[in-house]
Amino acid sequence: MMQAVNDFLVVYLDSIDEWLLEYLDEDEELKLDAVKCLRFYTTALLEGSISPDHVMEDWPDWYHLVPAFVATYGSEELQELEGATVLLEAIEEQDDVSLTETDRVYLKELETRLDMYPEMRTTE
């Protein structure tokens, strides 16, 4: 059953850019280091210590890996929140982005899921 999750993640990332597959480990799961980076930037955005534009300059892959993480490991609630965010769309359109309340709720929930990742990994 878990193989389907891994296949989904590989196909999802590969459809964006083959380069993103570098973030997967030999089990085709996100590497823990990648998840730690996702967590770092998510927290920094929430704290306001960096702007969405800064993330785009510093580590643009965050904007690809977060939706991949949410689609693969996120709860239904988190997926719905993601659909309501301004953050991910605005960056794509290169608009100026300031976080909305929905973005903050989304990032907070994302933080929680990222923290759960080590237990969610499907490898034995």
Secondary structure, 3 states (H helix, E strand, C coil): CHHHHHHHHHHHHHHHCHHHHHHECCCCCECHHHHHHHHHHHHHHHHCCCCHHHHHHHCCCHHHHHHHHHHHHCCHHHHHHHHHCCHHHHHHCCCCCCCCHHHHHHHHHHHHHHHHHHHHCCCC
